[in-house]
């Protein structure tokens, strides 16, 4: 599985901006087309839709021993802790700079993580941790195509998007590809932000320098949860 190439506008987007090249004409064949494309780029920059021009991470290396090394448990007892700019346990907050190149899910599980008070004596206030609640819920094989489609549609965050100031659980879709685990952590609050981890047991969600997955946060978590039904 990989994201679609996004370096060129799809025909329907050309149409949406009033740009319809002739069927047999080369793209950008005239100064008018170049000017129009510049206008599109400016409009996208204003609307926060820069994902249309985002690059994609390199293909990941398949590490088939990760699920075995975790004794068959797809989800850790607690989400790994990494850099935490807020100081309150939310982890990475910077927008991702490119789209991921994800492996195809062959088997998947849904795990709930509830917040707890990791350090209430911190001078900056409460520091949250995220602890696994219940048992991993296997994703039905017939739901894997919908999950794959939702993962393929993850986007860079829209800087103009407003988010609710609420707090709830986090859900992690942990999936296996030939024994290689990938974690997709979705906030069930705010903007349904997504953080990825190339090894759910050791790599903090949203950490930099990942393999195939990317650092920072992405949009599209609501669609990921919808693809798997209403988690409880």
Secondary structure as UniProt FT lines:
FT   HELIX           11..16
FT   TURN            17..18
FT   TURN            23..24
FT   TURN            27..28
FT   HELIX           31..47
FT   HELIX           50..53
FT   TURN            64..65
FT   HELIX           66..69
FT   TURN            70..72
FT   TURN            85..86
FT   STRAND          107..119
FT   TURN            120..121
FT   TURN            123..124
FT   STRAND          127..138
FT   HELIX           141..143
FT   HELIX           144..152
FT   STRAND          155..156
FT   TURN            159..160
FT   STRAND          170..177
FT   TURN            178..179
FT   STRAND          180..187
FT   TURN            190..191
FT   STRAND          194..197
FT   TURN            200..202
FT   TURN            205..206
FT   STRAND          217..219
FT   HELIX           221..227
//
